[in-house]
Amino acid sequence: MLKNIFIKDKKKRKIFLKNYIKKQCLKSILYNENLPLQIRWQASVLQYKLKISISKLKKRCILTNRSHSTISNFKLSRIQLRKLVSSGLISGLTKSSW
């Protein structure tokens, strides 16, 4: 079950990256005022047809593929981050104790 989720997530990210590059190109055409209005209109229509957005992607841990409580700076879940910090594998961070 978890492996299927990982494969689907990987596929979504691949499609998003491909469409993101297209969308950025169309956006630059759309905001270029030196181009004729007809070309800019066609670019806006094509940009609207690219459906996938970044909101459909979910942050996931790169080690365990866990989706809840993922620290975005490290792309790790809090559990894995704590393990790596306590073993000293991440420099600059220490496990705090009161």
C-alpha positions as CSV (number, residue, x, y, z in Angstrom):
1,M,0.0,0.0,0.0
2,L,2.7,2.5,1.0
3,K,4.8,1.6,-2.1
4,N,1.8,2.4,-4.3
5,I,1.4,5.8,-2.7
6,F,5.2,6.4,-3.2
7,I,4.9,5.5,-6.9
8,K,1.9,7.7,-7.4
9,D,3.6,10.6,-5.6
10,K,6.7,10.2,-7.7
11,K,4.6,10.2,-10.9
12,K,2.7,13.4,-9.8
13,R,6.0,15.2,-9.1
14,K,7.3,14.2,-12.5
15,I,4.2,15.5,-14.3
16,F,4.2,18.7,-12.2
17,L,7.8,19.4,-13.1
18,K,7.2,18.9,-16.8
19,N,4.1,21.1,-16.7
20,Y,5.8,23.7,-14.5
21,I,8.4,24.4,-17.1
22,K,5.7,24.7,-19.8
23,K,3.6,27.0,-17.5
24,Q,6.6,29.3,-16.8
25,C,7.3,29.6,-20.6
26,L,3.6,30.4,-21.3
27,K,3.5,32.9,-18.4
28,S,6.5,34.8,-19.8
29,I,4.8,35.0,-23.2
30,L,1.6,36.1,-21.5
31,Y,3.3,39.0,-19.7
32,N,5.4,40.1,-22.6
33,E,3.8,43.3,-23.9
34,N,5.9,43.4,-27.0
35,L,4.0,40.4,-28.5
36,P,0.7,40.7,-30.3
37,L,-2.5,40.3,-28.3
38,Q,-3.6,37.2,-30.2
39,I,-0.4,35.3,-29.3
40,R,-0.7,36.3,-25.7
41,W,-4.4,35.2,-25.7
42,Q,-3.4,31.8,-27.0
43,A,-0.7,31.5,-24.4
44,S,-3.3,32.2,-21.6
45,V,-5.7,29.5,-23.0
46,L,-2.8,26.9,-23.1
47,Q,-1.8,27.9,-19.6
48,Y,-5.3,27.4,-18.3
49,K,-5.4,23.9,-19.8
50,L,-2.3,22.8,-17.7
51,K,-4.3,21.3,-14.8
52,I,-1.8,20.1,-12.2
53,S,-0.9,22.6,-9.5
54,I,1.5,22.6,-6.6
55,S,-1.3,22.4,-4.1
56,K,-1.9,18.7,-5.2
57,L,1.6,17.8,-4.1
58,K,2.1,16.7,-0.5
59,K,5.3,17.1,1.5
60,R,6.8,13.7,2.2
61,C,9.8,12.4,4.1
62,I,12.5,11.2,1.7
63,L,13.5,8.3,3.9
64,T,10.2,6.9,5.1
65,N,7.7,8.5,2.7
66,R,5.7,9.7,5.8
67,S,3.4,12.7,5.0
68,H,2.6,14.0,8.4
69,S,4.8,16.4,10.3
70,T,7.5,16.8,7.6
71,I,10.1,19.5,8.2
72,S,10.4,21.2,4.9
73,N,14.0,22.5,5.3
74,F,15.3,19.0,5.6
75,K,12.6,17.0,3.8
76,L,12.5,14.6,6.7
77,S,9.8,13.6,9.1
78,R,10.2,14.7,12.7
79,I,10.9,11.1,13.8
80,Q,13.7,10.6,11.3
81,L,15.1,14.1,12.0
82,R,15.2,13.3,15.7
83,K,17.0,10.0,15.1
84,L,19.6,11.6,12.8
85,V,20.2,14.6,15.1
86,S,20.6,12.3,18.2
87,S,23.1,10.2,16.3
88,G,25.0,13.3,15.2
89,L,24.6,12.9,11.4
90,I,23.2,16.4,10.9
91,S,25.7,19.0,11.6
92,G,24.6,22.2,13.4
93,L,21.7,20.6,15.2
94,T,21.5,19.1,18.7
95,K,18.8,17.4,20.5
96,S,17.6,19.7,23.2
97,S,17.1,18.5,26.8
98,W,15.5,20.5,29.6
